[in-house]
Amino acid sequence: MIRRLEFHVSYDCGQSCLFCSEADRLARWKGAPVTAAEMARVLAEKRRQGFDHVTFTGGEPTLAPDLVGALRAAKGLGYKTYVTSNGGKLSEEGFSSRALPLIDELCLSVHGDTAALHDRLSRSPGGFEKLMGAFRNAGRRKGLFLLTNTVVTTHNWDRLEDILGLILGIKAVRHVLLSQVAPEGRAAKDYAGLAVSFRKWKMKVPRLASQAREKGATFRIFGLPACVLGSEREVSNDLHWSPRVTVERARVHGKPGLKEITSLKPTRKRSHPPVCGRCSVQGLCGGVFDLHLKEFGARDLEPIKHA
């Protein structure tokens, strides 16, 4: 039974990341935000169907109309709540004091270890300062499970150990995710220029995993095939991924409505090229992004002979 709901509640964002996978959807639906009534209806319907975990995402979900009300409704219905955020509004004392007590799991986006790098990639002057404010506010919320996500591109690759060091130095962080750039939206338009090669990933993954283990943090990597992770393939997010239903804005009968997408495996826009046919863990691996195969081919893929 699927119990996880992913709800895109905002099509607005205070940032404009170079690699934003949601850029096209944000442009399409910017003038049609998901309303408080729509959020309440979906939450109630899905709870009756047995869903008990909801991720509020976007865009930037803290910009949704009355997100605090939606969080309160979700908690009242018995959901565990998860919010993804760039930290902008959560840096505000007033908003964070209302929202954080209603959030069980919070994932903050960290794309640089300095204001210069983070703000350049997110194209948001002052964004890093706000993010650090959000971390401070989140650190004061007892019982909050705090996660981070870093989209890894050619722009921050050389600083990845420093970014990880910054994150691991924040005492409240318990789970760290690195994400290969996803080939959608703005990222799809310059994927070849943004994506890090598998060869480079292979050389750096063991060092990154060791760095996280030393601090006792859970460490995961999204978007890479198992063979690229090598002896560290247990950090593959594919192995820990939960089936889910995504609810997002769509045109229904000619008007803005909501549609559902059921995902049973982490295989969105990913596939297994012929070389994977000889791999012993193919069934546990989400494969390679199709656009990555188009731009880079199947080089650096090595079938795993023994699991």
C-alpha positions in Angstrom: 0.0 0.0 0.0 1.3 3.4 -0.9 1.3 5.7 2.1 3.5 8.6 0.9 2.0 11.8 -0.7 4.2 14.4 -2.5 2.2 17.6 -2.9 3.4 20.4 -5.1 1.6 23.3 -3.4 3.5 26.3 -4.8 4.6 27.5 -8.3 6.5 30.4 -7.0 10.0 30.7 -5.8 12.3 33.5 -4.5 15.2 31.9 -6.3 16.0 31.1 -9.9 18.5 28.3 -9.7 20.7 27.6 -12.8 19.7 23.9 -12.6 16.1 24.3 -11.6 14.2 21.1 -12.7 10.9 22.8 -12.0 11.4 26.0 -14.1 9.0 25.0 -16.9 6.2 24.1 -14.5 6.8 27.3 -12.4 6.5 29.4 -15.5 3.4 27.5 -16.7 1.4 27.8 -13.4 2.8 30.9 -11.7 -0.6 32.6 -12.0 -2.5 29.6 -10.7 -1.3 28.8 -7.2 -2.7 25.8 -5.4 -5.4 27.2 -3.1 -5.9 26.6 0.6 -9.2 24.8 -0.2 -7.5 22.5 -2.7 -4.8 21.6 -0.2 -7.4 20.8 2.5 -9.4 18.7 0.1 -6.4 16.6 -1.1 -5.1 16.1 2.4 -8.5 14.8 3.6 -9.1 12.6 0.6 -5.6 11.0 0.7 -5.8 10.5 4.5 -9.0 8.5 4.0 -7.2 6.4 1.4 -4.5 5.5 4.0 -1.8 8.0 3.3 0.1 9.1 6.4 3.2 11.0 5.2 3.0 14.2 3.1 5.8 16.1 1.5 5.0 19.8 0.8 7.2 20.9 -2.1 7.1 23.3 -5.1 8.5 25.6 -6.2 9.0 27.0 -2.8 6.2 25.6 -0.6 6.6 28.2 2.1 5.2 30.7 -0.5 2.0 28.7 -0.9 -1.2 30.4 0.3 -1.6 29.5 4.0 1.0 26.7 4.2 0.8 27.0 8.0 -2.9 26.2 7.7 -2.2 23.2 5.5 0.4 21.9 7.9 -2.0 22.3 10.8 -4.6 20.4 8.9 -2.2 17.7 8.0 -1.1 17.2 11.6 -4.7 17.2 12.7 -5.4 14.4 10.2 -2.4 12.3 11.5 0.1 12.9 8.8 3.9 13.0 9.3 4.9 16.3 7.6 7.9 16.9 5.4 8.8 20.3 3.8 11.5 21.0 1.2 12.7 24.6 1.3 15.4 27.1 0.2 15.1 28.6 3.7 14.0 32.1 2.7 10.8 32.4 4.8 12.0 30.0 7.4 14.7 32.6 8.2 11.9 34.9 9.4 11.3 34.6 13.2 7.6 35.1 12.9 6.9 32.6 10.1 9.3 30.0 11.4 7.7 30.2 14.9 4.4 29.3 13.4 5.5 26.7 10.8 8.4 24.8 12.4 6.3 23.3 15.3 4.1 21.7 12.6 7.0 20.2 10.6 8.3 16.8 11.4 11.0 16.6 8.7 12.6 19.6 7.0 15.0 19.5 4.0 17.0 22.7 3.3 18.7 23.2 0.0 22.5 24.0 0.2 24.3 24.5 -3.1 27.5 26.3 -1.9 29.7 26.6 1.2 29.9 30.4 0.8 27.5 33.2 0.0 29.3 33.9 -3.3 28.9 30.3 -4.6 25.4 29.5 -3.2 23.9 32.8 -4.3 25.5 32.6 -7.7 24.0 29.2 -8.4 20.6 30.0 -6.9 20.7 33.5 -8.4 19.4 35.0 -5.2 21.5 37.7 -3.6 21.2 37.2 0.2 19.9 33.7 -0.2 22.8 32.1 1.7 22.4 34.4 4.6 18.7 33.5 4.8 19.5 29.8 4.6 21.9 30.1 7.5 19.1 31.9 9.4 16.7 29.0 8.6 19.3 26.5 10.0 19.5 28.5 13.2 15.7 28.6 13.6 15.4 24.9 12.7 18.1 24.0 15.3 16.0 25.4 18.0 13.0 23.1 17.1 13.2 20.1 19.4 12.4 16.8 17.6 12.7 18.1 14.1 14.5 15.8 11.7 16.7 18.1 9.6 17.9 17.1 6.2 19.8 18.8 3.4 19.9 18.5 -0.3 22.7 19.7 -2.6 22.3 19.6 -6.4 25.8 18.7 -7.7 26.8 20.4 -10.9 30.1 21.4 -12.6 29.8 24.7 -10.9 30.1 23.4 -7.3 31.9 20.1 -8.0 35.3 21.3 -6.9 33.8 22.7 -3.6 31.8 19.6 -2.8 34.0 18.5 0.2 33.7 22.0 1.6 30.0 22.1 1.1 29.7 18.8 2.9 31.9 20.1 5.6 29.7 23.1 6.1 26.6 20.9 6.3 28.2 18.4 8.7 29.3 21.2 10.9 25.7 22.1 11.6 24.9 20.0 14.6 21.2 19.6 14.0 21.6 18.0 10.5 21.0 14.3 10.5 20.7 13.3 6.9 22.6 14.6 3.8 21.6 14.1 0.2 23.7 14.9 -2.8 21.7 14.9 -6.1 23.0 14.5 -9.6 21.4 17.3 -11.6 18.0 16.2 -12.9 17.4 16.7 -16.7 14.2 18.7 -16.5 13.3 22.3 -16.7 16.2 24.7 -16.9 18.7 21.9 -16.3 17.6 20.1 -19.4 18.5 23.0 -21.6 22.2 22.9 -20.5 22.5 19.4 -19.2 25.9 18.7 -20.9 27.3 21.8 -19.3 25.9 21.1 -15.8 26.2 17.4 -15.3 29.3 15.9 -13.7 30.7 12.8 -15.5 30.4 9.4 -14.0 34.2 9.1 -14.1 34.6 12.0 -11.7 31.9 10.8 -9.4 33.6 7.4 -9.1 36.8 9.0 -7.9 35.1 11.2 -5.3 32.2 9.1 -3.9 34.4 7.1 -1.4 35.9 10.2 0.1 32.5 11.9 0.5 30.9 8.9 2.1 33.8 8.6 4.5 33.5 12.3 5.4 29.9 11.8 6.3 30.4 8.7 8.3 33.0 10.4 10.4 30.3 12.8 11.6 27.7 10.1 12.0 25.3 11.5 9.5 23.1 9.5 7.1 24.5 10.0 3.6 22.7 9.4 0.3 23.2 10.1 -3.4 20.4 10.5 -5.8 20.4 10.1 -9.6 23.5 7.9 -10.1 23.5 4.2 -11.1 24.8 1.7 -8.6 27.9 0.9 -10.6 29.1 4.5 -10.4 28.9 4.3 -6.6 31.0 1.2 -6.6 31.8 -0.2 -3.1 29.7 2.6 -1.6 26.5 1.6 -3.5 24.6 1.3 -0.2 24.4 5.1 -0.2 22.3 5.0 -3.3 19.0 6.8 -2.7 17.4 4.2 -4.9 17.7 1.6 -2.2 15.8 3.7 0.3 13.2 5.2 -2.0 9.5 4.9 -1.1 6.6 4.5 -3.6 4.5 7.6 -3.7 1.7 9.5 -5.3 2.5 13.0 -6.5 -0.2 15.6 -6.8 0.6 18.6 -9.0 -1.1 21.4 -11.0 -2.4 20.4 -14.4 -5.0 21.5 -16.9 -8.3 19.6 -16.3 -11.3 20.1 -18.6 -9.6 23.3 -19.8 -9.0 24.8 -16.4 -6.3 24.6 -13.8 -6.8 21.5 -11.7 -4.8 18.8 -10.0 -3.5 15.5 -11.3 -2.0 12.5 -9.6 1.1 10.6 -10.7 1.9 7.2 -9.1 5.6 6.3 -8.9 6.5 2.8 -7.8 10.2 3.1 -8.5 12.8 5.9 -8.8 13.0 5.6 -12.6 11.6 8.9 -13.8 13.3 9.8 -17.1 15.9 7.0 -16.4 16.5 3.7 -18.2 19.0 0.9 -18.4 21.1 0.7 -21.5 22.1 -2.7 -22.9 25.3 -2.8 -20.9 23.2 -3.0 -17.7 21.7 -6.3 -18.8 24.8 -8.1 -17.3 24.5 -6.3 -14.0 23.5 -8.3 -10.9 21.8 -5.4 -9.1 19.9 -4.0 -12.1 16.6 -4.6 -10.2 17.7 -2.4 -7.4 19.1 0.4 -9.5 17.0 3.2 -11.1 19.3 3.4 -14.1 20.7 6.3 -15.9 19.0 9.6 -16.9 18.0 9.3 -20.5 19.5 12.7 -21.3 22.7 11.7 -19.7 22.9 8.7 -22.1 22.1 11.0 -25.0 24.9 13.5 -24.1 27.5 11.2 -22.7 26.7 7.7 -23.9 27.1 4.6 -21.7 30.8 5.1 -21.0 32.0 4.6 -17.5 29.1 2.1 -16.8 30.5 -1.2 -15.5 28.0 -4.1 -14.7 28.3 -5.3 -11.2 29.0 -9.0 -11.4 28.3 -10.0 -7.7 25.9 -8.1 -5.4 
